[in-house]
């Protein structure tokens, strides 16, 4: 598995902690920035992670900002991304089982670092259930294809 990871300034510390955990788990990753706590614009970091995932360059993506909201909104603008905003382990598990999320977003100012690491480990270890959930993903893809059309 290969993971694309990025943060803005509001999530920089957690990004670094998550990278350390990925190293401990022997999970390959590519860091798309930011590389310091200096103020940056989150869409500039969400987009390349989303594109890495949808192009197959990465299997999954991890995004961190202050609340996770900006990153999740930006990532979901990339066609093919199913980014889930997650702040608990249960949701991390279910978003893989039911939604086949390929990107996760979290907020450094919302949850503790230990919980963030547990969420990532859970999310990376879970798989998609398929079955009845696949038809729902197909409907999401259809919505994406007809975006803006009535």
VOZA-715434 format. One record per residue: chain; x, y, z of N, C-alpha, C, O in turn. Coordinates in pm, whole numbers, plus 50000, padded with zeros to 5 digits. Layout:
BEGIN
("A" (X Y Z) (X Y Z) (X Y Z) (X Y Z)),
...
***
This chain:
BEGIN
("A" (50084 49882 50000) (50000 50000 50000) (50088 50124 50000) (50191 50130 50067)),
("A" (50044 50224 49923) (50112 50353 49923) (50011 50460 49958) (49899 50460 49908)),
("A" (50052 50552 50045) (49966 50658 50095) (50020 50793 50051) (50141 50818 50058)),
("A" (49931 50879 50005) (49964 51019 49978) (49918 51097 50101) (49808 51076 50151)),
("A" (50003 51186 50151) (49970 51260 50272) (50004 51407 50254) (50103 51442 50189)),
("A" (49921 51493 50314) (49948 51637 50310) (49873 51705 50423) (49779 51650 50481)),
("A" (49915 51826 50451) (49847 51909 50549) (49866 52054 50511) (49951 52089 50429)),
("A" (49785 52138 50573) (49818 52281 50570) (49889 52310 50702) (49925 52217 50775)),
("A" (49910 52437 50732) (49981 52475 50854) (49909 52428 50979) (49973 52398 51080)),
("A" (49774 52422 50975) (49695 52381 51090) (49704 52233 51122) (49659 52191 51229)),
("A" (49759 52154 51032) (49771 52011 51054) (49913 51959 51043) (49936 51838 51043)),
("A" (50009 52051 51032) (50148 52013 51008) (50203 51918 51115) (50268 51819 51081)),
("A" (50179 51945 51241) (50235 51861 51348) (50181 51719 51340) (50257 51623 51356)),
("A" (50052 51703 51316) (49992 51569 51308) (50042 51496 51184) (50063 51374 51186)),
("A" (50062 51570 51076) (50114 51506 50954) (50248 51442 50983) (50274 51329 50941)),
("A" (50331 51513 51054) (50463 51459 51088) (50451 51337 51179) (50524 51240 51162)),
("A" (50359 51341 51275) (50337 51227 51365) (50282 51107 51288) (50321 50993 51315)),
("A" (50192 51131 51194) (50136 51023 51114) (50243 50961 51025) (50247 50839 51008)),
("A" (50330 51043 50970) (50440 50990 50889) (50528 50898 50974) (50571 50793 50927)),
("A" (50555 50937 51097) (50634 50851 51186) (50564 50717 51208) (50629 50613 51207)),
("A" (50432 50720 51228) (50358 50596 51248) (50358 50512 51121) (50371 50389 51128)),
("A" (50344 50575 51005) (50349 50501 50879) (50485 50433 50864) (50492 50319 50817)),
("A" (50591 50500 50903) (50725 50439 50901) (50729 50316 50992) (50782 50212 50954)),
("A" (50674 50328 51113) (50671 50216 51207) (50593 50098 51151) (50628 49983 51178)),
("A" (50488 50126 51075) (50404 50022 51017) (50456 49972 50881) (50393 49888 50817)),
("A" (50570 50026 50838) (50629 49992 50707) (50533 50018 50592) (50524 49939 50498)),
("A" (50461 50129 50601) (50370 50170 50494) (50437 50283 50416) (50475 50385 50473)),
("A" (50450 50263 50287) (50512 50361 50199) (50421 50483 50185) (50299 50468 50178)),
("A" (50478 50601 50179) (50399 50723 50162) (50476 50825 50083) (50598 50819 50070)),
("A" (50400 50921 50029) (50457 51038 49964) (50400 51161 50032) (50278 51174 50045)),
("A" (50486 51249 50076) (50447 51370 50147) (50435 51484 50046) (50533 51524 49983)),
("A" (50313 51536 50031) (50286 51645 49938) (50292 51782 50006) (50251 51882 49947)),
("A" (50341 51788 50129) (50355 51914 50200) (50239 51939 50294) (50153 51853 50310)),
("A" (50236 52049 50352) (50333 52152 50364) (50452 52102 50447) (50442 52002 50517)),
("A" (50561 52172 50437) (50683 52127 50504) (50725 52219 50617) (50839 52214 50663)),
("A" (50632 52303 50662) (50658 52391 50777) (50524 52440 50832) (50421 52422 50767)),
("A" (50525 52500 50950) (50400 52552 51006) (50361 52691 50954) (50270 52754 51009)),
("A" (50427 52739 50850) (50393 52869 50791) (50258 52860 50719) (50226 52757 50660)),
("A" (50181 52966 50725) (50046 52968 50669) (50046 52939 50518) (50123 52998 50442)),
("A" (49957 52847 50477) (49939 52809 50337) (49791 52789 50311) (49710 52794 50403)),
("A" (49755 52767 50186) (49616 52746 50146) (49589 52597 50126) (49652 52532 50042)),
("A" (49494 52543 50203) (49467 52398 50201) (49433 52339 50065) (49471 52225 50040)),
("A" (49363 52410 49973) (49334 52347 49844) (49461 52310 49766) (49461 52215 49688)),
("A" (49568 52385 49789) (49695 52357 49720) (49755 52224 49762) (49843 52172 49693)),
("A" (49710 52169 49873) (49764 52042 49924) (49664 51928 49910) (49703 51812 49895)),
("A" (49535 51960 49916) (49433 51857 49899) (49430 51806 49755) (49415 51686 49731)),
("A" (49446 51895 49661) (49436 51857 49521) (49541 51753 49480) (49505 51651 49422)),
("A" (49670 51775 49508) (49767 51674 49463) (49749 51538 49533) (49780 51434 49474)),
("A" (49701 51538 49655) (49674 51410 49722) (49558 51340 49652) (49566 51221 49622)),
("A" (49451 51413 49625) (49337 51355 49554) (49377 51303 49417) (49335 51194 49377)),
("A" (49456 51379 49346) (49500 51337 49212) (49593 51216 49219) (49589 51130 49131)),
("A" (49676 51209 49322) (49764 51092 49338) (49681 50966 49359) (49713 50860 49306)),
("A" (49574 50978 49437) (49488 50862 49463) (49409 50823 49339) (49404 50706 49303)),
("A" (49348 50919 49272) (49263 50885 49157) (49345 50839 49037) (49293 50768 48950)),
("A" (49471 50878 49029) (49556 50835 48918) (49619 50698 48944) (49676 50638 48853)),
("A" (49610 50650 49068) (49672 50523 49102) (49814 50535 49153) (49877 50435 49187)),
("A" (49865 50656 49159) (49999 50679 49214) (50004 50644 49362) (50109 50605 49414)),
("A" (49889 50658 49430) (49875 50621 49570) (49744 50543 49585) (49650 50563 49508)),
("A" (49740 50455 49684) (49619 50378 49710) (49518 50455 49793) (49397 50444 49773)),
("A" (49569 50534 49887) (49483 50612 49976) (49552 50745 50007) (49672 50762 49988)),
("A" (49469 50840 50057) (49522 50972 50091) (49482 51013 50230) (49372 50981 50277)),
("A" (49571 51085 50297) (49547 51138 50431) (49569 51289 50427) (49673 51336 50379)),
("A" (49470 51365 50477) (49478 51511 50480) (49447 51562 50619) (49356 51513 50685)),
("A" (49525 51660 50664) (49504 51718 50796) (49509 51870 50785) (49601 51926 50725)),
("A" (49409 51934 50843) (49411 52080 50859) (49362 52109 50999) (49358 52019 51083)),
("A" (49324 52230 51027) (49281 52265 51162) (49158 52188 51206) (49156 52132 51316)),
("A" (49054 52186 51121) (48931 52113 51155) (48909 51990 51067) (48829 51904 51102)),
("A" (48976 51981 50956) (48954 51876 50858) (48850 51913 50754) (48841 51850 50649)),
("A" (48771 52015 50783) (48661 52053 50695) (48712 52106 50560) (48669 52059 50455)),
("A" (48801 52202 50563) (48852 52260 50438) (48916 52156 50349) (48890 52151 50229)),
("A" (49000 52073 50408) (49067 51967 50331) (48965 51871 50271) (48979 51831 50155)),
("A" (48863 51833 50348) (48766 51737 50295) (48685 51798 50181) (48659 51731 50081)),
("A" (48647 51923 50194) (48573 51990 50086) (48660 51997 49961) (48615 51963 49851)),
("A" (48784 52041 49977) (48873 52054 49862) (48900 51919 49796) (48896 51909 49673)),
("A" (48927 51816 49876) (48958 51684 49819) (48840 51630 49742) (48857 51568 49637)),
("A" (48719 51652 49792) (48601 51599 49725) (48567 51671 49595) (48475 51631 49524)),
("A" (48640 51777 49563) (48625 51843 49434) (48703 51770 49325) (48682 51795 49206)),
("A" (48793 51680 49364) (48871 51602 49268) (48788 51480 49228) (48749 51399 49312)),
("A" (48760 51469 49100) (48677 51360 49049) (48735 51225 49091) (48853 51196 49070)),
("A" (48649 51143 49151) (48690 51009 49193) (48731 50998 49338) (48749 50888 49390)),
("A" (48746 51112 49405) (48782 51110 49548) (48655 51091 49630) (48552 51153 49604)),
("A" (48666 51005 49730) (48562 50989 49831) (48629 51016 49965) (48672 50924 50035)),
("A" (48638 51143 49998) (48706 51186 50120) (48608 51194 50235) (48503 51259 50225)),
("A" (48642 51128 50344) (48559 51129 50464) (48626 51213 50572) (48745 51196 50601)),
("A" (48549 51302 50630) (48595 51379 50745) (48569 51294 50868) (48454 51262 50898)),
("A" (48674 51256 50938) (48663 51159 51047) (48731 51209 51173) (48844 51258 51170)),
("A" (48660 51197 51286) (48718 51234 51415) (48694 51128 51522) (48705 51156 51642)),
("A" (48660 51005 51478) (48647 50895 51574) (48676 50763 51502) (48666 50755 51379)),
("A" (48711 50662 51578) (48752 50533 51523) (48635 50461 51456) (48653 50401 51350)),
("A" (48517 50467 51515) (48400 50400 51458) (48372 50450 51316) (48351 50371 51225)),
("A" (48372 50581 51298) (48347 50638 51166) (48457 50600 51068) (48430 50574 50951)),
("A" (48582 50597 51115) (48693 50557 51029) (48671 50416 50976) (48693 50389 50858)),
("A" (48627 50328 51062) (48602 50189 51023) (48487 50181 50923) (48499 50117 50819)),
("A" (48375 50245 50956) (48256 50235 50870) (48272 50306 50737) (48212 50265 50638)),
("A" (48350 50413 50734) (48366 50484 50607) (48445 50399 50507) (48433 50419 50386)),
("A" (48525 50307 50556) (48591 50211 50467) (48493 50099 50428) (48482 50066 50310)),
("A" (48423 50042 50525) (48333 49931 50500) (48217 49970 50407) (48183 49895 50316)),
("A" (48158 50085 50431) (48036 50123 50360) (48059 50220 50244) (47989 50213 50143)),
("A" (48156 50309 50257) (48175 50414 50157) (48298 50397 50071) (48318 50472 49975)),
("A" (48382 50300 50104) (48508 50278 50032) (48586 50409 50019) (48640 50440 49913)),
("A" (48590 50485 50129) (48662 50613 50125) (48806 50588 50085) (48871 50495 50133)),
("A" (48855 50673 49994) (48994 50659 49950) (49082 50773 50002) (49204 50771 49984)),
("A" (49021 50870 50066) (49093 50978 50132) (49024 51004 50265) (48902 50996 50276)),
("A" (49103 51036 50365) (49050 51071 50497) (49102 51209 50534) (49216 51245 50503)),
("A" (49017 51287 50600) (49056 51419 50648) (49029 51426 50798) (48929 51373 50846)),
("A" (49118 51491 50869) (49104 51508 51014) (49148 51649 51053) (49217 51718 50978)),
("A" (49105 51690 51173) (49140 51822 51224) (49232 51816 51345) (49197 51757 51447)),
("A" (49348 51875 51332) (49445 51878 51442) (49393 51956 51562) (49430 51928 51675)),
("A" (49308 52054 51537) (49255 52136 51646) (49129 52075 51708) (49070 52134 51799)),
("A" (49087 51957 51658) (48963 51895 51701) (48986 51772 51788) (48913 51748 51884)),
("A" (49088 51693 51754) (49113 51568 51827) (49258 51561 51874) (49344 51634 51826)),
("A" (49282 51472 51969) (49417 51451 52019) (49501 51369 51922) (49447 51297 51838)),
("A" (49631 51381 51936) (49723 51311 51847) (49709 51159 51857) (49711 51089 51756)),
("A" (49695 51107 51979) (49679 50962 51996) (49557 50910 51924) (49564 50805 51859)),
("A" (49447 50981 51933) (49325 50941 51863) (49345 50949 51713) (49301 50860 51640)),
("A" (49411 51053 51665) (49438 51066 51522) (49516 50945 51470) (49486 50894 51362)),
("A" (49613 50901 51545) (49693 50786 51503) (49609 50658 51504) (49623 50573 51416)),
("A" (49522 50643 51604) (49432 50526 51608) (49337 50526 51489) (49311 50422 51429)),
("A" (49286 50643 51456) (49196 50657 51341) (49267 50613 51213) (49212 50537 51134)),
("A" (49389 50661 51193) (49465 50627 51073) (49491 50477 51065) (49472 50416 50961)),
("A" (49535 50418 51176) (49562 50274 51177) (49436 50194 51145) (49441 50099 51067)),
("A" (49325 50233 51202) (49198 50164 51176) (49160 50180 51030) (49129 50081 50963)),
("A" (49161 50301 50982) (49119 50331 50845) (49205 50256 50742) (49153 50206 50643)),
("A" (49335 50250 50766) (49424 50182 50672) (49407 50031 50675) (49437 49964 50576)),
("A" (49360 49976 50785) (49350 49830 50798) (49215 49774 50753) (49200 49653 50738)),
("A" (49118 49860 50732) (48983 49814 50696) (48966 49807 50544) (49038 49872 50469)),
("A" (48867 49727 50502) (48840 49713 50359) (48692 49741 50330) (48610 49751 50421)),
("A" (48662 49753 50204) (48527 49781 50156) (48445 49652 50157) (48493 49548 50113)),
("A" (48322 49660 50206) (48234 49543 50213) (48172 49506 50079) (48134 49391 50059)),
("A" (48159 49601 49988) (48096 49573 49859) (47947 49548 49876) (47881 49613 49957)),
("A" (47895 49452 49800) (47753 49416 49811) (47662 49535 49788) (47676 49609 49691)),
("A" (47566 49552 49881) (47468 49659 49866) (47532 49798 49868) (47474 49894 49818)),
("A" (47651 49806 49924) (47719 49936 49930) (47773 49977 49793) (47786 50096 49765)),
("A" (47804 49879 49708) (47855 49911 49575) (47753 49987 49493) (47790 50080 49421)),
("A" (47627 49950 49501) (47526 50021 49423) (47517 50167 49466) (47484 50253 49385)),
("A" (47545 50194 49591) (47543 50333 49640) (47662 50410 49585) (47651 50527 49550)),
("A" (47777 50344 49579) (47894 50409 49519) (47871 50435 49371) (47913 50537 49318)),
("A" (47803 50341 49304) (47771 50361 49163) (47683 50485 49145) (47700 50561 49049)),
("A" (47590 50504 49237) (47503 50622 49231) (47581 50751 49257) (47553 50854 49197)),
("A" (47680 50743 49347) (47767 50860 49370) (47846 50893 49243) (47859 51010 49207)),
("A" (47897 50790 49177) (47972 50812 49054) (47883 50874 48947) (47926 50960 48870)),
("A" (47758 50830 48943) (47663 50888 48848) (47637 51035 48879) (47631 51118 48788)),
("A" (47623 51067 49007) (47606 51208 49045) (47727 51291 49001) (47712 51403 48952)),
("A" (47843 51235 49019) (47966 51304 48982) (47972 51328 48831) (48015 51435 48787)),
("A" (47929 51230 48753) (47930 51242 48607) (47832 51349 48559) (47857 51417 48459)),
("A" (47722 51363 48628) (47618 51459 48589) (47622 51587 48670) (47524 51662 48675)),
("A" (47735 51612 48733) (47753 51731 48815) (47718 51857 48736) (47775 51884 48630)),
("A" (47625 51931 48791) (47587 52058 48728) (47478 52046 48624) (47426 52148 48578)),
("A" (47441 51924 48585) (47334 51906 48486) (47203 51875 48555) (47202 51810 48659)),
("A" (47095 51920 48500) (46961 51894 48557) (46879 51808 48466) (46764 51776 48498)),
***
